[in-house]
Amino acid sequence: MQPVLDENTDLKCVILDIEGTTTAISFVKDILFPYIRKNLKKYLETHWEEEQCQGDVQALREQSINDSEEKKSSADKLQVVSPKILSNDENLELTRQSVVDYVLFLMDADRKVTSLKQLQGHMWKQAYSTGKVVGQIFEDVLPAIKHWISERKKVYIYSSGSVEAQKLLFGHTAEGSILEFISGHFDTKIGAKVEVDSYCKIAKEIGCKNKEILFLTDVTREARPAKEAGCQVAVVLRPGNAPLSDEEIQEFPHISSFSELYAEGSGVEKAKLVKK
C-alpha cells in the first residue's frame, strides 16, 4: 500500500474545508441557508439604512450587472436570466424585493459569489450572537486540530463561505470558541477553490511550500487543483456527503475521520492514508 502523506516532506500546515469536512452538510443545508431564506426580507427592512447593509446591497447590485453583461455576451440563449436589483431611487419596497429575488436566485443556483457570502455572513453574525444558531463541528475535528498544533503545525480554513462566516461558526461552537487554534482564514477573495492558482496564493501568503501543506476537503473538484498545485490532499468521507466514484477512489486518498491522520498518543504523523 502506498502512503499518501509524503514521509520525505515535513508537513507544516493543514488547510481545512468546512462544509462536508469539518461540519456536516446538513448544518449548512438545513440550518444556515434556511435561516437566510426565512429572515432575509425582515433583515433588509430592519437594517436597510445602515452603511453595512447598503454596502452589501451595492455589491449584490454590481454582481447582478455583471451577470447581465455576461448574459449579453453569451452565445447560450437558453441561459437563465438573473433578476435585476433596482436602484435606490426606485420604490423602496420594490427595491428591497428585488434584492430578495436576486439573493434567492443566487442561492438556488448555488453561486459562490463574494457579494452573496458577504451578506449571508452579516446575517449569520446576528443569528450566532443571539444564540439562534450554534456552530457545529464533527467530534474528531477539535482533537485533531489540537494534535496538529502540539506538533507545531498550523491550521487554516479555506471555504467558499466568507471569512466572517467562518469565524462565526468556529467562534460559536458547542465547545465554545475555537478560533484561538486557527492561524488564518481564506475565502473566495483569494480565488476559487477549483483553481490551481488559489492554493499557490495561499501557500505564498502563509509562508509554506506547497508540498508542506495538507488540504482536506469533501469534494474531488477541489482536491484535484490542490494536488495539481503540489499540495498533499485527502478527501473526507462524512455522513451526507456525495459518494466518490470508483475513479475518484482510485485517484485520491480518503478518510472518514481526522484521527486517521495521526497515531493516537504517539505524537507521530501516520502515513496511514492509502489509495484503496
C-alpha positions as CSV (number, residue, x, y, z in Angstrom):
1,M,0.0,0.0,0.0
2,Q,1.4,3.4,-1.0
3,P,1.4,6.0,1.8
4,V,-0.2,9.3,0.9
5,L,1.4,11.6,3.4
6,D,4.9,12.1,2.0
7,E,7.3,10.8,4.6
8,N,10.1,12.8,2.9
9,T,8.3,16.1,3.4
10,D,7.8,17.8,6.7
11,L,4.1,18.7,6.9
12,K,3.8,22.2,8.3
13,C,0.3,23.4,7.6
14,V,-3.1,21.8,7.4
15,I,-5.9,23.6,5.4
16,L,-9.4,22.6,6.1
17,D,-12.6,23.0,4.1
18,I,-15.7,23.4,6.1
19,E,-18.9,22.0,4.6
20,G,-18.7,18.2,4.5
21,T,-15.3,18.3,6.0
22,T,-15.3,19.9,9.5
23,T,-19.0,20.4,9.5
24,A,-22.0,18.3,8.3
25,I,-23.5,19.4,5.0
26,S,-26.9,19.2,6.8
27,F,-25.8,22.1,9.1
28,V,-25.4,24.4,6.1
29,K,-28.3,23.0,4.1
30,D,-30.8,22.6,6.9
31,I,-29.9,25.4,9.3
32,L,-27.8,28.2,7.8
33,F,-29.3,28.5,4.4
34,P,-33.0,28.2,5.6
35,Y,-32.2,31.0,8.1
36,I,-31.3,33.3,5.3
37,R,-34.4,32.4,3.3
38,K,-36.7,32.9,6.2
39,N,-35.2,36.1,7.6
40,L,-33.8,38.0,4.6
41,K,-36.8,40.2,3.9
42,K,-37.1,41.2,7.6
43,Y,-33.3,41.7,7.9
44,L,-33.3,44.2,4.9
45,E,-36.3,46.1,6.3
46,T,-34.6,46.4,9.7
47,H,-31.1,47.3,8.6
48,W,-31.7,49.0,5.2
49,E,-30.4,52.4,6.2
50,E,-27.2,51.0,7.8
51,E,-23.9,51.5,6.0
52,Q,-23.0,47.8,6.1
53,C,-26.4,46.8,4.7
54,Q,-26.1,49.3,1.9
55,G,-22.6,48.1,1.2
56,D,-23.9,44.5,0.8
57,V,-26.8,45.7,-1.4
58,Q,-24.4,47.6,-3.7
59,A,-22.0,44.6,-4.0
60,L,-25.0,42.5,-5.0
61,R,-26.2,45.1,-7.4
62,E,-22.8,45.2,-9.1
63,Q,-22.8,41.4,-9.3
64,S,-26.3,41.5,-10.9
65,I,-25.0,44.0,-13.5
66,N,-22.0,41.7,-14.3
67,D,-24.5,38.8,-14.7
68,S,-26.5,40.8,-17.2
69,E,-23.3,41.7,-19.2
70,E,-22.2,38.1,-19.3
71,K,-25.6,37.1,-20.5
72,K,-25.5,39.6,-23.3
73,S,-22.1,38.3,-24.5
74,S,-23.0,34.7,-24.1
75,A,-24.0,32.6,-27.1
76,D,-26.1,30.4,-24.9
77,K,-29.6,31.7,-25.5
78,L,-31.1,29.2,-23.0
79,Q,-29.1,30.7,-20.1
80,V,-31.4,31.7,-17.3
81,V,-31.7,35.5,-17.0
82,S,-30.9,36.7,-13.4
83,P,-33.1,39.2,-11.7
84,K,-32.1,42.8,-11.7
85,I,-31.6,44.8,-8.5
86,L,-33.3,48.1,-8.7
87,S,-31.6,51.4,-7.8
88,N,-32.3,53.1,-4.5
89,D,-34.1,55.8,-6.5
90,E,-36.9,53.3,-7.2
91,N,-39.8,52.4,-5.0
92,L,-38.3,51.3,-1.7
93,E,-40.4,48.2,-1.2
94,L,-39.8,47.1,-4.8
95,T,-36.1,47.7,-4.5
96,R,-35.8,45.6,-1.4
97,Q,-37.9,42.9,-3.0
98,S,-35.5,42.9,-6.0
99,V,-32.6,42.3,-3.6
100,V,-34.6,39.4,-2.1
101,D,-35.3,37.9,-5.5
102,Y,-31.6,38.2,-6.6
103,V,-30.3,36.7,-3.4
104,L,-32.6,33.7,-3.7
105,F,-31.7,33.3,-7.3
106,L,-28.0,33.1,-6.4
107,M,-28.8,30.6,-3.6
108,D,-30.9,28.5,-5.9
109,A,-28.1,28.4,-8.5
110,D,-25.5,27.6,-5.7
111,R,-23.4,30.6,-6.8
112,K,-20.2,31.1,-4.8
113,V,-20.0,34.8,-5.3
114,T,-18.4,37.0,-2.7
115,S,-21.3,39.5,-2.6
116,L,-23.7,36.8,-1.6
117,K,-21.4,35.3,1.0
118,Q,-20.8,38.7,2.5
119,L,-24.5,39.4,3.1
120,Q,-25.0,35.9,4.5
121,G,-22.1,36.4,6.9
122,H,-23.6,39.6,8.2
123,M,-27.0,37.9,8.7
124,W,-25.4,34.9,10.4
125,K,-23.5,37.1,12.8
126,Q,-26.8,38.3,14.2
127,A,-28.1,34.7,14.4
128,Y,-25.0,33.5,16.3
129,S,-24.8,36.4,18.6
130,T,-28.4,35.9,19.7
131,G,-28.0,32.1,20.1
132,K,-30.4,31.3,17.3
133,V,-27.6,29.4,15.6
134,V,-24.8,27.4,17.2
135,G,-21.8,26.3,15.1
136,Q,-21.4,22.5,14.6
137,I,-18.2,20.6,14.0
138,F,-17.6,16.8,13.9
139,E,-16.3,15.4,17.2
140,D,-12.9,14.4,15.7
141,V,-12.1,17.9,14.4
142,L,-11.0,19.7,17.6
143,P,-8.8,16.8,18.9
144,A,-7.1,16.7,15.6
145,I,-6.6,20.5,15.4
146,K,-5.1,20.4,19.0
147,H,-2.8,17.5,17.9
148,W,-1.5,19.3,14.9
149,I,-0.8,22.4,17.0
150,S,1.0,20.3,19.5
151,E,3.2,19.1,16.6
152,R,3.9,22.8,15.8
153,K,1.8,22.6,12.7
154,K,-0.5,25.5,11.8
155,V,-4.2,25.1,10.9
156,Y,-6.0,27.2,8.4
157,I,-9.6,27.3,7.0
158,Y,-10.4,27.7,3.3
159,S,-14.0,27.9,2.4
160,S,-16.4,29.4,-0.1
161,G,-18.2,30.9,2.8
162,S,-16.9,34.4,3.8
163,V,-14.1,34.7,6.4
164,E,-16.6,36.4,8.6
165,A,-19.0,33.4,8.3
166,Q,-16.1,31.1,9.1
167,K,-15.2,32.9,12.2
168,L,-18.7,33.0,13.4
169,L,-19.1,29.2,13.0
170,F,-15.8,28.4,14.8
171,G,-16.4,31.2,17.3
172,H,-19.8,29.8,18.5
173,T,-19.5,26.0,18.6
174,A,-21.0,23.8,21.3
175,E,-17.4,23.7,22.7
176,G,-17.2,27.4,22.8
177,S,-14.9,29.5,20.6
178,I,-12.0,27.5,19.0
179,L,-10.7,30.4,17.0
180,E,-7.5,30.5,19.1
181,F,-6.4,27.3,17.4
182,I,-6.8,28.5,13.9
183,S,-4.0,30.5,12.4
184,G,-5.9,32.1,9.5
185,H,-8.9,32.1,7.2
186,F,-9.3,32.2,3.4
187,D,-12.4,32.6,1.2
188,T,-13.1,33.3,-2.4
189,K,-11.3,36.6,-2.3
190,I,-8.0,34.6,-2.6
191,G,-9.5,32.7,-5.5
192,A,-12.0,30.0,-6.4
193,K,-11.4,26.6,-4.7
194,V,-11.4,24.9,-8.1
195,E,-8.5,26.9,-9.4
196,V,-4.9,25.7,-9.0
197,D,-3.6,29.3,-8.5
198,S,-5.7,29.7,-5.4
199,Y,-3.7,27.1,-3.5
200,C,-0.4,28.7,-4.7
201,K,-1.5,32.1,-3.4
202,I,-2.4,30.6,0.0
203,A,0.9,28.8,0.2
204,K,2.7,32.1,-0.5
205,E,0.7,34.0,2.0
206,I,1.2,31.6,4.9
207,G,4.9,31.1,4.1
208,C,4.7,27.4,3.3
209,K,6.0,25.4,0.4
210,N,3.1,23.8,-1.5
211,K,4.3,20.3,-0.7
212,E,4.3,21.1,3.0
213,I,0.5,21.7,3.0
214,L,-2.2,19.1,3.6
215,F,-5.6,20.1,2.2
216,L,-8.7,18.2,3.4
217,T,-11.9,18.6,1.5
218,D,-15.0,16.5,0.8
219,V,-15.1,17.1,-3.0
220,T,-12.6,16.0,-5.6
221,R,-13.1,19.1,-7.8
222,E,-11.3,21.0,-5.0
223,A,-8.8,18.2,-4.2
224,R,-7.7,18.0,-7.8
225,P,-6.4,21.6,-8.2
226,A,-4.8,21.5,-4.8
227,K,-3.0,18.3,-5.8
228,E,-2.0,19.9,-9.2
229,A,-0.6,22.8,-7.2
230,G,1.7,20.4,-5.4
231,C,-0.2,20.1,-2.1
232,Q,-0.9,16.9,-0.3
233,V,-4.6,16.2,-0.3
234,A,-7.2,13.8,1.1
235,V,-10.9,13.6,0.5
236,V,-13.0,13.3,3.7
237,L,-16.0,10.9,3.8
238,R,-18.7,12.2,6.1
239,P,-22.4,11.2,6.5
240,G,-24.5,13.0,3.9
241,N,-21.5,13.7,1.6
242,A,-21.8,12.6,-2.1
243,P,-20.2,9.2,-2.6
244,L,-17.0,9.0,-4.6
245,S,-16.9,7.3,-7.9
246,D,-14.7,4.3,-8.5
247,E,-12.3,6.6,-10.4
248,E,-12.2,9.1,-7.6
249,I,-11.5,6.4,-5.1
250,Q,-8.5,5.4,-7.2
251,E,-7.4,8.9,-7.8
252,F,-7.5,10.3,-4.2
253,P,-6.7,9.1,-0.7
254,H,-9.7,9.3,1.6
255,I,-10.5,9.2,5.3
256,S,-13.6,9.0,7.4
257,S,-12.1,10.8,10.5
258,F,-9.2,13.2,11.0
259,S,-7.9,10.8,13.6
260,E,-6.8,8.5,10.8
261,L,-4.1,11.0,10.0
262,Y,-2.1,10.5,13.2
263,A,-1.2,7.8,15.7
264,E,-3.2,8.3,18.8
265,G,-1.0,9.3,21.7
266,S,2.3,8.8,19.8
267,G,2.8,12.3,18.6
268,V,4.0,10.9,15.2
269,E,2.2,11.6,12.0
270,K,1.0,8.4,10.3
271,A,1.3,7.7,6.6
272,K,-1.9,5.8,7.0
273,L,-3.8,7.3,4.1
274,V,-3.7,5.0,1.2
275,K,-5.3,4.8,-2.2
276,K,-7.6,1.8,-1.7
